[in-house]
Amino acid sequence: MAVRRCNGEGTFITMPNGKIRLRRQYGYNENGNVRFLTVTGKSRKECIRLMEERITELDKKAGVFRGGDTVEELCRKHLNTHISQRGRIKATAADRRESTINNQVAPYPIAHMQASAVRPIDIEGHIETLIAEDRLSVSSIEKAFHVLNGAYRWAVARQELSYNPCEAVREGIMNRLNRLAEKDADSNDVIILSEHEVECLRRTALVKRENGTYKYPVGPYVLFLLETGMRVGELCALKWGNIQWDEDATVVSILGTRHHIKVREGDDAGYRVCDGSVKNMHSRHIVLNSEAAEILEEIYNESKDTSPQGYVFVNRRLKPTNPSNVGVLINKFYRAAGLGEEVSGAHVLRRTFATGEFLKGADVKSIASYIGDLETTTSQYYISVKNNVRIGGKIMNVAPLPHLVKASGQNG
C-alpha cells in the first residue's frame, strides 16, 4: 500500500517483505522529465534518514548554493551544477567560465562578500574596477558580469536567494560596455609583437640545457603558434595523425577538436579532448610555411608519442591539457623572454601572424581562411596597421604613412 505524505517527505510504500520504500521527487532529468529518488529501509524513520543522506550527497555533487555562501562560492557552485549535467554547457564554455571566476571574480573584494548581502552598487562597482584597470578587453569584462548575473539568476530560480542585484544595473552596465566596445573598434588599436619582441621570443625559445632538452618546453610551441596563427585550443587538440608530411609541404588538418572535457576525479584527472567544430568554421587543412614545418619537425623528434593518436602538445604527464593552462605557461615564457607585462595571452601571437601576412601582401579573405575566422573579425581584431615604436624610452603604437604600409606589402 502506498501512502503519500503531504509534508514533502514523498511516498511510502509497504513492501511484501515488510520493508518500507520511500519515493521522492528530486529535480529533473536531462530530458526534462521529473527525477525520482528511491530508498528502502526497515521503517519510515530510517527511510527519511536515508533519503536525507542521499539528497545531501547529490546536492554536494551538484553544488547546491547555501544562503551564507560568498559570491565566489556561488559562482563556482553554479558552474559545477552546469558541468555535472550532461549537455548543459560545452566544455570550452565551462573552461572559459572557470577562467573568468579565477581571474575576474576571485581576486577582488566582491568575491568574499556574502552573496545575499551584495547590492546593485557592489556589482556596478566591481565592473567599474575592471574597466579602470585598463588591462582587459570589453568582452572579458562582459563575461565577468554574465558569470555573476548567471549565478544569481540560478540561485533565485532555485528559491535559494530572493533577489538578483545584477538585474537592476544590467542595462546600464551593458550600455557602458557597448560604448567602450565601439570606442575600441574605432581606434583599431590591435596590439601585436614588435620585431624586437619576436626576436626575443625566438632567441629564448631555442635555449637548451646541457642535456639537450629545451630550457622552456613551451618555447617551440610558442614559435609554432607565431608561424601559423593557430588558436591555443587547436594546438591542444592537434594529433600527429592530423599531420601529412610530404616533400613539398606539410599539411595540417585542424579537425575542430577544441572541446576539452575536464575530468575532476580519479587516476585520470586532467583534460580529455573530444571532437567538435572550431569557432566560425568546420575542419580545415592548412599548408605550413618552412619555418613552421621546421619547428613541427623538431617537436616531433622530441615527442614521446608520435603515434597517429598521440597529441602534439602534452603536459609533463604526457597527457593533453587545456588552453587556460597553456596560456599560463605562455605568459611565464613571455616574462622569461624579457617581454613586459603588457604582453599577455596567446592571441597576440595570432594577431602578429595575421598582421605579418597582411603586410606581405596577402588579402584579408586569404588570411581569414587560413586562421579559421571571419573576414570582418580578422580585419577588425587581427590586423594592425600600426607599428610598435620605442620613443623616449616608451613604446608607442604609431601609424606609418599609408604609402609606407603599401610599399611594405609590395616588397614582401
ABEGO torsion letter per residue (X at the ends): XBBBBAAGAEBBBBBAAGBBBBBBBBEBBAAGBBBBBBBBBABAAAAAAAAAAAAAAAAAAAGBBBAABBAAAAAAAAAAAAAABBGABBAAAAAAAAAAAAAAAAABAAAABBAAABBAAAAAAAAAAAAAAGABBAAAAAAAAAAAAAAAAAAAAAGABABBAAAAAAAAAAAAAAAAAAAAAAAGBBBBBBAAAAAAAAAAAABBBAAGBBABAAAAAAAAAAAAGBBAAAAAABBAAABBBBAABBBBBBAGBABBBBBABEAABEBBBBBBBBBGBBBBBBBBBAAAAAAAAAAAAABABABAABBABBBAAGBBBBAAAAAAAAAAAAAAAGBBAABBEAAAAAAAAAAAAAAAGBBAAAAAAAAGBBAAAAAAAABBABBBBBBGGBBBBBBBBAAAAAAAAAAX
